[in-house]
């Protein structure tokens, strides 16, 4: 079995751009990244240069550029060099992305208003739904449609 090839700097940068952004909106523009880096007092990096790094038109950025980009996105600079660090950060970013979803937040807040027994019932229901979804389609039993009286 072959190990996956290490991701390039550009691939990691593109991933962090696509993943780390405010709730209920898409990724930052390159100009927003440039302005955000400047607002944080980090070493300046132009939006055009970030674009070139993502598109692999430029490579081997200076450490100050890496530190500024990492600082803007709240990841350690090692994210761009060390695949083990990147894998750990990516797991955290995936969890963050799930919580960024306002519907998930609202659902979690409503569940936390329930008593312990009722929260356990909700967890059991979620487990049942996940088991159902994991079954091959041809082995699923048909669910009855909800009735609204």
C-alpha positions, 0 to 999 in steps of 0.5 A: 500500500502506497502512502499518499504524497505530501501536499504542496505549500499551495495545496495546504494554503488553498485548503486553509483558505477554503476552510477558515472563514467567518460563519455564513459566508465563503472564503476570504478574498485575497484582498481581505487576507492582505488587509487582515494581515496588515490589521494584525501588524504582521509582515505585509503580504499582497493579495496578488502574491497570495494568489500566485502562491495558491496558483503555484505561480510562485513558490518558496515564500519567505518565512515572514510571508509564511508567518503572516499567512499562518498568523492571519488564519490562526494556524502554526507556521509548521502547518505548511511544512510538517504533514503531521502538524497539518493533519492534526490542524486539518482535523481541528479545522474540520470540527470548526467548519461543522460548528460554523454552520449556524443550523448546527449551532442552533440545534446544539443550543436547543439540545442543551436546553433539554434534560440529561435523559432527553439529551441521551434520547436525541443522541440515540436517535442521531446514532440510529439515523447514522446507522441507517445512512451508512447502510447500502441503499438496497438494504435500507428499510423504507422509512415512513413519511412524517405526518403533520396533523 
